[in-house]
Amino acid sequence: MRKLSSCLVFFSTLALSIVALADENAEGPHAQAAEATGGKGVEKTAGVPAATTPVEAKAVRLPTYVENWDSLAELTRSDRVVFPQVDFWISRRSYAFWELGSVSLLGGGVAAFGLFDRLANDHWTNMTKWSVAGGLSVAIVSLVVAWAISPDRNDFLNVINQWNLRHPDQPLAP
């Protein structure tokens, strides 16, 4: 799904840039030629009144593609409002990974201890049942907690949108 959205963003950005270039090329030479000849002998572009002067087309700045939190941190380092938010989400993501890894390892170790004790004694005791069930429960709860505290795509988009509102001349795209 992530690759599909990346491809869609790429092709839509490419299509928009082609359309922008085509508009510049279609209006630019006709408007300049009409101004040079005083509007005589040059066919007018449809929708452009003869009495108006040509408006200089601003160069359309294409958005910078941001693929992950680390590249977003590099791009937003200069902003004192947006960068602390990016830094917060990066540290939260790092904490979620560490929590998932360490607590799952602990829960898996307890479950493995109970399972090995059961294999060694060749029967289930209360201790082996509780250690296997408890270890697996801790690992599952660790997974849910890591999922709950890690940043998702909406957090990523909110930070990008805040940057785009503060810096319309340097747009970012997810």
N, C-alpha and C positions, 0 to 999 in steps of 0.2 A: 504494500500500500504506500509505503514511504517513497519507493522508487517511482511509482506511478504519479504521485503528487509532484515529485521533483521533475519528472518528464513534462507534466502538464505546465508547470511554472516556466520551464525552459522554453517550450514551444509557444506558450502565450506571450512571453517576453520577446521572443524572436518575431512573432507575427506583429506585435505592436511596433517594434522597431522598423520592420519593413513597411508597415502602413505609414509611420511617421516620415520615413525617408521618401516614400512615394508622394505624400502630400507636399513635402518641401519641394521636390522636383517638379511637381505638377503646377504649383502656384508660383514658384520662384521665377522662372524664366519669362512666363507670360506677364506677370506683374511688372518685372523690370523692363521688358520690351514695351509695354503699354506706357510706362512712365517716360521712357526715352523718346518715343514717337508722339507723345501727347495723346495717346489713345487712338491714333489713326493707323489703319493698316494692320492692326493686330487683333486677332479674335479674342474677345473677352472670355474669361473663365466663367462658367455658369455659376450664378449666385453671387458674383462680385459686382456691385454697382459701379458704373463708369465714373461717378463723381468722387469715389473714395480713393485715398492714397493707399498704396500697399503697406501692410503692417509687416514689420520685420519679424520673421519667424524666429522664436527663441529655440535654441538647441535643446532638444528633449534629452534630459539626463536619465538614462536607464537605471533602474534600481540595482543595487549591489546584492547579489544572492548570498544569503547567510545559511550555511548548512547545519551548524550545530552551535551549542552554547559557547564553546571555546572561541570560535570565529566571531561570534556576536560580541564576546568580551573584548576582543582585539579591536573591533570596529567602533565600539562605544566607549572606549577607554577615556576619550577626551571630554565626555559629558558627565558633569558632576551629579546629575539627577538620575540618568538612566543606568550608568555603570554600577552604582551600588545595588540596584535591583538585579542586574545580571550577576553580580558577584554573590548576592544572596541565594539566587536560584542555583548557581554552580556549587556553592558550598552545601546547599540542601541536597542536591543530587549526589554529591560525593558522600554525604552522611548516609543517605539511603542505600548506596552501594555497600558501604562499610557495615552498616547495620544488617543488611541482608546477608552478606558473606559471613560475618562473625557469629551472628545469632543462629543462622542456619547450620553453620559448622558445629556450634555447641549443641543444638538440638539433634543434629545427625549423629554426633558422637554419643550422646546419651542413648539414642535409639539403637545405635550399633552395639553399645555396651550391653543393653538388655537382650538384643538378639544373640550376641555371642555367648552370653550367660545361659540363654535357653538352649543353644546348640551344645554347650559344654555339659549341661546337666540333663539334657534330653527330655526335659519337661518344662511346662510353663509354671512359674511361681508368680506370686503377687508382685514381687519386685521387678521381674522381667516384663510382665504385662504393663505395669505402670511406667517403667522406663522407656519402653518402646512407644507406648501411646503418648507419653509426655514429651519425648524427644520429637516425634513427628508433629505433635501439636505446636510445639515451640517453633519448629521450622515453618509450618504453615502460617502461624501468626506473624512470624518474621517477614514472610513474603507479602502478606496483606499490609503490614505497617510500611514496608519499603515502597509498595505501590502507592499507598496513601500520601506519603510525604514527598515523593519525588515529583519534580516538575513535569507537566505534560505539555502538549502542543499549544493549548490555550495560553499558558503562562509565557511560552516562547513568542506567540503572536502578540500578546499584550505588550511585551517589552518592545518588540519591533514597531508596533503601532505608536507607542509613546515616542520612540525615537523619530519616526516619520512625522509626527505632529510637531516636534521640537526642531527638526531639521528637514524642511521640505526640499531643500536644495540637494540633499544627499540621501535619497530614499533607499531603504533596505527592503528586501523581499525574502520571504521564507523559502 
